[in-house]
Amino acid sequence: MKITYLGHASFKIEEDGKIVFVDPWLSGPTSPITVDDVDKADIVLVTHDHGDHGYAEALGICKNTGATFVAINELAHKAGSQGVKEIHTLNIGGSVNIGGVVVTLVQAFHSSGIGAPTGFVVRFPSNTFYHSGDTGVFSSMELLSDLYGPIDLALIPIGSYFTCDAHQAALATKLLRPKNVIPMHYDTFPVIEANPEKFKSLVSEASPNTNVIILKPGESTEI
């Protein structure tokens, strides 16, 4: 599984011949690419409708590439009404198989203007990742590994103010028991400045079997 960090909470995930974008805020100040640079995508996931999570950019990617847009019911219907041809209107707990990739919508604790905030568990034939969306830590994160694990990669915010801070994110990692974790949603604005090395140290204590991968926007890794 190849993971490219596109800044903030945005990722490009490539596995088993499929390309998945999550929260593609490609007009954000830390994104290394724009919508016009995306010439191939299979699935685009949007966790909620706040502007820094790429709903507008997701529409552009889907229209340009024919990718399938997936979000909570109300947001996905909005995308359909705005010209996206392929949509799936999940609700929390629901799953859909898109060309062999199983996408499950899961809860998040945050806010949104349309529908509800969410995260995603995405199961390729070979690997599974979890993108928490914007959230604080919650105890039922532990159930995600029980239901859908093992989780090969977790993507967790550490920036505080709007989401988990590093301590909460380390506890979330302990609950999720992923093989790998990448911190996200920090340093985009002054109010969410955070030290990923602090998070790495906390995870080494709370969840020593989890590998922490710190990426800068534009960097990629393979697991």
Stockholm file with secondary structure:
# STOCKHOLM 1.0

chainA/1-223         MKITYLGHASFKIEEDGKIVFVDPWLSGPTSPITVDDVDKADIVLVTHDHGDHGYAEALGICKNTGATFVAINELAHKAGSQGVKEIHTLNIGGSVNIGGVVVTLVQAFHSSGIGAPTGFVVRFPSNTFYHSGDTGVFSSMELLSDLYGPIDLALIPIGSYFTCDAHQAALATKLLRPKNVIPMHYDTFPVIEANPEKFKSLVSEASPNTNVIILKPGESTEI
#=GR chainA/1-223 SS CEEEECSTTCEEEEETTEEEEESCCTTSTTCSCCGGGCCCCSEEECSCCCGGGCHHHHHHHHHHHCCEEEEEHHHHHHHHHTTCSSEEEECTTCEEEETTEEEEEEECSSCCSSSCCEEEEEECSSCEEEECCSCCCCTTHHHHHHHHCCCSEEEEECCCTTSCCHHHHHHHHHHHCCSEEEEESCSSSGGGCCCHHHHHHHHHHHCTTSEECCCCTTCEEEC
#=GC SS_cons         CEEEECSTTCEEEEETTEEEEESCCTTSTTCSCCGGGCCCCSEEECSCCCGGGCHHHHHHHHHHHCCEEEEEHHHHHHHHHTTCSSEEEECTTCEEEETTEEEEEEECSSCCSSSCCEEEEEECSSCEEEECCSCCCCTTHHHHHHHHCCCSEEEEECCCTTSCCHHHHHHHHHHHCCSEEEEESCSSSGGGCCCHHHHHHHHHHHCTTSEECCCCTTCEEEC
//
